[in-house]
Amino acid sequence: MPYAPLQEPAVRFGAPIGRRVRLLTTLPFLLILAAVAFNVGLARFLHLRHAGFLAVSLAPAAGLLIVVPTVCCSVIRGYDVRQGELRIRRVGRVNRFALAGLRSAEPGAELLAGSSKIRGNDGAGAIAGRFRSATLGTFQAFVTDPDRVVVLRWPDRCIVVSPDRPAEFAELARRQASSRR
């Protein structure tokens, strides 16, 4: 029976949630809860009967049909670096990027400053999608904490992530990329 080659274990990095993402994830739920409370008070003030009371009171809760999927699709659970590949663990899926050809991996929170969203999510669950900045050009973001970013640059793309140990992550990504050339 042939032996399978030994595979190096994945080095796992957490995805700490920064203040901005925590606030923009919590805020929609609080606004919906406040709207439900307001409507309950309004329904009582108007002396609505049971069916009307429920309809008016719970109408704002329909916003959860938008908020919950948006947050769930954006959440980043962590980052793995293994066998020359970056894996971004998300709810229900994994984004994979080969590290071959990586030109640089540099930590630095200031690198994300002044970015504007092209398409994606600006903070509910994560900062994820396509963005643009004068410093980075167009890039793809998978960020949960803007204060811990690492910028990965290839000749044809740029990806920004926010692992819990930015310097260690950047060093490992550089090593893995150079070993795969």
C-alpha positions in Angstrom: 0.0 0.0 0.0 1.6 3.3 -1.0 2.2 5.9 1.6 0.7 9.4 1.3 3.3 12.1 1.5 3.4 13.9 4.8 1.6 17.2 4.7 2.7 20.2 6.7 0.1 21.3 9.2 -1.8 24.5 8.5 -0.8 27.4 10.6 -4.0 29.0 11.9 -4.6 32.6 12.6 -7.6 34.0 14.3 -9.7 36.9 12.9 -10.1 39.3 15.8 -13.1 41.5 15.5 -12.3 45.2 15.7 -14.4 48.0 17.1 -15.7 49.2 13.6 -16.9 45.7 12.6 -18.3 45.0 16.1 -20.3 48.3 15.9 -21.5 47.9 12.3 -22.5 44.3 13.0 -24.4 45.2 16.2 -26.0 48.4 15.1 -28.5 47.0 12.5 -29.8 44.5 15.1 -30.2 47.3 17.7 -32.0 49.5 15.2 -34.5 46.7 14.3 -35.1 46.0 18.0 -35.7 49.7 18.6 -38.2 49.8 15.7 -40.0 46.7 17.0 -40.2 48.4 20.5 -41.5 51.6 18.9 -44.1 49.8 16.9 -45.3 47.8 19.9 -45.8 51.1 21.7 -47.6 52.5 18.7 -49.9 49.5 18.3 -50.8 49.7 22.0 -51.5 53.5 21.7 -53.7 52.8 18.7 -55.5 50.0 20.6 -55.0 47.5 17.7 -56.5 44.1 18.0 -54.4 40.9 18.0 -53.8 40.5 14.2 -53.2 44.1 13.6 -51.1 44.4 16.7 -48.8 41.6 15.6 -48.5 42.9 12.0 -47.5 46.4 13.1 -45.3 45.3 16.0 -43.3 42.8 14.0 -43.1 44.5 10.6 -39.6 46.0 11.3 -38.4 42.5 12.1 -38.6 41.8 8.4 -35.3 43.7 8.2 -33.7 40.6 9.7 -34.3 38.9 6.4 -31.7 41.3 4.9 -29.4 41.8 7.9 -28.9 38.2 9.0 -27.8 36.8 5.5 -25.6 39.9 5.0 -23.8 39.4 8.2 -23.5 35.6 7.9 -22.1 35.8 4.3 -19.5 38.3 5.4 -18.2 36.7 8.6 -14.5 35.7 8.5 -13.7 33.0 11.0 -9.9 32.9 10.5 -7.0 32.5 8.1 -4.8 29.4 7.4 -1.5 29.3 5.6 -0.6 25.8 4.3 1.4 24.4 1.5 1.8 27.7 -0.3 -1.8 28.6 -0.1 -3.8 31.2 1.9 -7.2 29.9 3.1 -9.7 32.4 4.4 -12.3 30.5 6.5 -15.7 32.0 6.3 -19.2 30.8 7.2 -20.1 28.0 4.8 -17.1 28.4 2.5 -13.3 28.9 2.2 -11.6 31.4 -0.1 -8.3 30.1 -1.4 -5.4 32.0 -2.9 -2.1 30.5 -4.0 0.9 32.3 -2.5 3.1 31.5 -5.6 4.2 34.7 -7.1 3.6 36.8 -4.0 5.8 39.9 -4.2 5.3 41.3 -0.7 3.4 40.7 2.5 3.5 43.8 4.8 1.7 44.5 8.0 0.5 48.0 8.7 -2.9 49.4 9.8 -2.2 52.7 8.1 -2.2 51.0 4.7 -6.0 50.7 4.7 -6.6 54.3 5.5 -8.5 56.4 2.9 -10.0 53.4 1.1 -13.3 53.5 -0.6 -15.7 50.7 -1.4 -16.3 49.6 -5.0 -18.4 46.6 -4.1 -18.9 44.6 -0.9 -19.6 45.1 2.7 -18.2 47.9 4.7 -18.3 46.4 8.1 -21.4 44.2 9.0 -19.8 40.9 9.9 -16.5 42.0 8.2 -15.0 44.5 5.8 -15.1 42.3 2.7 -15.2 43.0 -1.1 -13.5 45.2 -3.6 -12.0 48.5 -2.5 -9.7 51.2 -3.9 -7.2 53.5 -2.3 -4.4 55.8 -3.4 -1.8 53.7 -1.6 -3.0 50.2 -2.7 -4.9 50.8 -5.9 -7.8 48.3 -6.3 -7.7 45.5 -3.8 -9.8 42.7 -2.3 -10.4 42.9 1.5 -11.1 40.1 4.0 -10.8 42.2 7.2 -12.3 42.0 10.6 -10.0 44.4 12.4 -8.6 47.4 10.4 -6.0 47.9 13.1 -4.3 44.6 12.3 -4.0 44.5 8.5 -1.5 42.6 6.3 -1.3 43.6 2.6 -0.4 40.8 0.2 0.7 41.9 -3.2 1.0 39.9 -6.4 1.8 41.3 -9.8 -1.9 41.2 -10.8 -3.8 41.6 -7.5 -3.7 42.8 -3.9 -5.4 41.2 -1.0 -5.8 42.7 2.5 -6.5 40.5 5.6 -6.4 41.0 9.3 -4.9 38.0 11.2 -4.5 38.1 15.0 -0.7 38.0 14.6 0.1 40.3 11.6 3.9 40.2 11.7 4.0 36.4 12.1 1.4 36.0 9.3 3.4 38.2 6.9 6.6 36.4 7.6 5.0 33.0 7.1 3.3 34.1 3.8 6.6 35.3 2.5 8.4 32.1 3.4 5.6 29.9 1.9 5.6 32.0 -1.3 9.4 31.7 -1.7 9.4 28.0 -1.1 6.8 27.5 -3.9 8.7 29.3 -6.6 
